[in-house]
Amino acid sequence: MTMTVKLEASFEQTLRARCAELGKTASDFMREALEKYLELTKPKTASAFDLGKDLFGKYASADDSGSTNRRAHRAAALNAKYARLQKRSSK
């Protein structure tokens, strides 16, 4: 694909001088510059944390020991469930 770029005369002179120093054509130089620019400005993929950071801690429970005492919490919940079931079956 061919594209045309309009440059000020001073900018064109600077570009041609740099290309001569590097031994590259203006097309090659601009192609490489555009590739680098596009890579630098590429949108970053959001991480799981970035997607949910406005939600973390928003709905905190009164008991903040859930992760450290999870077995005790689960046992208490199961005991309460079994107590309710036994109460129903004894009626």
ZIPE-V517579 format. One record per run of one state. SS is the DSSP state (hx for helix, st for strand, lp for the rest). FROM is the first residue (numbers start at 1). TO is the last residue. If there is no record, write none. Layout:
SS;FROM;TO  SS;FROM;TO
This chain:
lp;1;8  hx;9;22  lp;23;25  hx;26;40  lp;41;47  hx;48;52  lp;53;69  hx;70;90  lp;91;91
